[in-house]
Amino acid sequence: MPRHEFPTIDLAAIGLETGQVTSASLVEEALVRAQAGEGPRVFTTLHVKAARDAALAMDALRKSGRAPSRHAGIPITIKDLFDEAGVTTMAGSVAREGAAPAATHAPVVQRLLRQGFIVLGRTNMTEFAFSGLGVNPHYGTPLSPWDRQTGRLPGGSSSGAAVAAADGMGFGGLGTDTGGSCRIPAALCGVVGFKPTARRVPIEGVLPLSPSLDSVGPLARSVGCCATLDAFLAGEENAAPLPEMSLSGLRLAILTNVVEDDMVGEVARPYARALARLEAAGAKLTDLRLPELDRIPAMNAKGGLTASEAFHWHRDLIIRAGTRYDPRILKRISRGERMLAADYLDVLRERAAIIAEAAAHTAPFDAVLCPTLPLPPPALAEVEDEAEYNRINLLLLRNTAIANILDRCAISLPCHTPGEAPVGLMLMGEAMQDKRLLAIAQAVERALEG
């Protein structure tokens, strides 16, 4: 599948600056795609008139030399989890029908609007963000760009954001990542997904899943696109280009335990090829085992932070509208009801220990690498059976959740070649070393693209 069939954010900005394109033309092209093909399943709400009006306004401001930034007029998407003033945040559900609309924009949405980005619409997602598959029985499930004849999962929970980026419905999307919800759909749709260190980007105005783990990050068609959006999300007023970095001499740890279990050949071959290319480019690869990761399943056995914190938010809504939830999502949230305060405190203590132990093991390295997922996009039909739904969901979340538990930044970028099933390569950096990780990822991206 093509990597860059559609332009990047930087190319769009250059086109706007030089007058080769207008915001109105960029928005109109994105709207045409958004209203065809997967579009009706990608968006829960499409802001057609508002986007067109904003595009005309940005073109007028640019003509008079008053555009708020060089990115003003570029269309993007936001996940149906973020507050927009005057819009009810449905979170991919119907259980919140009748809820009051948001009074203000979420800070991260406001930061993008201040730069002049245009919100094309709200993207579909797993209901209440509680699954890595991307299935949504209320609004339909947008399909991965690969093998649409079969119909394959987009990944979740930021399913619509990934498909929109892959299909040219805007230049990137705003997503969230609690256990992999930016990186899983990025890997299954052949785009880039970035999970920042959680504390770098505010989560106010974002309907919560697990505030201890929730991160706000971008999905787009290149590392550079994600870096641009991330800079604004983190509160920067200017998104400077990433510094050029050479892979030569970089110390890259290849994580070996947990992440390669049950990895299929369709993933193993591109993954091995990617590592060989990085080594050929001068990177120093070292196998690394993190024994503390083997304790994560036991830590989460009773539901972990996600179920307990999700139930805390949902308990009143479940009483009022529990019958309107996807039963599979309701079951996952309800696990938190059985957790004791002592169980929750045990998880916090064990997580802190795992973070400290992992930090000591990874300190000598510039980044830790592993396959984003052990599987290529599963067929939608495979998860109709509840047992398979649960099994595949756990497999898709397993590798990506490591970065959330360790409170790190992480990114997934494509490492397959055209014609192959999409496969993601995940890089994990140290906490608050997001800029450095993005620069390394950009160097990796260039090496993989030849």
Secondary structure by P-SEA (a helix, b strand, c coil): ccccccccaaaaaaaaaaccccaaaaaaaaaaaaaccccccccccccaaaaaaaaaaaaaaaaacccccccccbbbbbccccccccccccccccccccccccccccaaaaaaaaacccccbbbbcccccccccccccccbbbbccccccccccccccaaaaaaaaaaccccbbbbcccccaaaaaaaaacbbbbbcccccccccccccccccbbbbbcccccaaaaaaaaaaaacccccccccccccccbbbbbccccccccccaaaaaaaaaaaaaaaaabbbbbbbbcccccccccccccccaaaaaaaaacaaaaaccccccaaaaaaaaaccccccaaaaaaaaaaaaaaaaaaaaaacccccccccccccccccccccccaaaaaaaaaaaaccccccccccccbbbbbcccccccbbbbbbbbcccaaaaaaaaaaaaaaaaac
